[in-house]
Amino acid sequence: MPLLKRVLWLLAAVILVAVAIYLSGISGLTDRLAALFFLTQPWLPLAWTFEQFLIVLTVASLLVTVLTAAGAAAVGSWWSMKHQRKLGAVAGARQEADRVREQHLQQYDQLGSLGQALSEQLDKRALVQNIIEAASRLTSVAQASSVVSLWLLHFETDTFRFERGFYCDETMFTKTEFAPNEPPFAGVVATHRPSVSIAGEEVAIAGEGAALVKREKLAQVGAARATILVPLVIENAVLGVLVLFCDPEVVKDYGERSSFYSAVWAELTLALAVAVQGEVAILDRLTGVHNRTYFLKRLIEEIERANRYQLPLSLLMIDIDNFKLVNDTLGHQQGDAVLKIMAKLIRKAVRAIDLVGRYGGEEFIIMLPETGYGDETGVAGGAPVVAERVRAMVDEEFRGLQKPLNLTISVGVACRRFPEDRAADYQDLIRIADAQLYRAKTTGKNKVCAFVPEKSQAVS
């Protein structure tokens, strides 16, 4: 409509001008038009008169005027539309900025509420429950609530075990215990980064090795078929993994909201660190056995208990023979793997009430409560027998392997009798066991040496 109005106004102006010229009778204009007529007559039809020429010239002038006006109007309309698009883009950018700002404010509020909720109760059970509830709440949408489970690393077995679930329990999963190098945990344990997959169903049930959820239990997750696996990393070690089944829309927006989710995972990791700090503080991270500080504390307590109840107590000091060659030739990663295997073998060879610790480097230490020499000859039972059982298990495990992995151990044994040795403290026991270990190392290795009052005797 605006364009049509402009054309009509222009036509009206042209008509007015033509009428004015006609009425004024300007002789100069008439003479010029007549000259133009005679100049163009050779190219005009023979029958044209001067009046017909004027009519055609007027119509042509009007047509040119209309086309010029239309072109100007089109250019004006294009410029106006371009300007409107710019204004629309600016308005859209402002709206998007407002939306992002509002989203950030909402996320900050969520993080603040999350930190407050996690700090309300600091016992492990409550913290674990808060962790999985928060993970579900912050990844749920109207279409589906996220199904969350928490798997914690158990140092004794070096496996991830199902700890607790939200909208699920252990019966939903094919197993309740997975090795760190076993799918689906292997990827996040190796990279220390979350794993996001929109094909949750395939991840959950695909392949015998990767199966996590029982096929018949898959309906339990409902529309939450996308998966997010989040490693909870504490001091460069993955101590837990969150497994989330969520709506695919959550995964699609994960990249856009990665900063927010990273902050959430950091908060949950901190909560887990608080939850397991008591357990972590007493364990050697690499091997899963007790660390030296805790072991010595327990040793002192057990000596006091032995005195109170008039019981014997024994100590085994273990050193891996030629372990340095493993690190020097195969690298420290292989050496760490050997230490983990040794720790598992030692734990397997002793009782549940016995305490295993890592004394330092490639040395382990074992406390045997209520255990003496066995019979008083010192070789028929008791602590020397346990020591020989440990040595034999290690020898059998590594026998036949190529050097330097054909490993053995040497063991030193010290026994604290009652009442004969009631004056001996923990330092005396360690000193005696260490001396026997040195004797085993210097007399051939791969043997057990035990201290017996009045004499020292190798038992193997």
Buried (B, 14 or more C-beta within 10 A) or exposed (E): EEBEEBBEEBBEEBEEEEEEEEEEEEEEEEEEEEEEBEEEEEEEEEEBEEEEBBEEBEEEEBEEBBEEBBEEBEEEEEEEEEEEEEEEEEEEEEEEEEEEEEEEEEBEEBBEEBEEBBBEEEEBEEBBBBBBEBBBBBBBBEEBBBBBBBBBBBBEEBBBBBBBBBBBBBEBBBBBBBEBEBBBBBEBBEEEEBBBBBEBBEBBBBEEEBBBBBEEBBEBBBBBBBBBBBBBBBEEBBBBBBBBBBBBBBBEBBEEEEEBBEBBBEBBBBBBBBBBEEBBEBBBBBBBBBBBEBBBEBBEEBBEEBBEEEBBBBBBBBBBBBBEBBBEEBEEEBBBBBBBBBBBBBBEBBEEEBBBBBBEEBBBBBBBBBBBBBEEEBBEBBBBBBBBBBBBBBBEBBEEEEEBBEBBBBBBBBBBBBEEBEEBEBEBBBEBBBBBBBBBBEEEBBBBBBBBEEEBEBBB
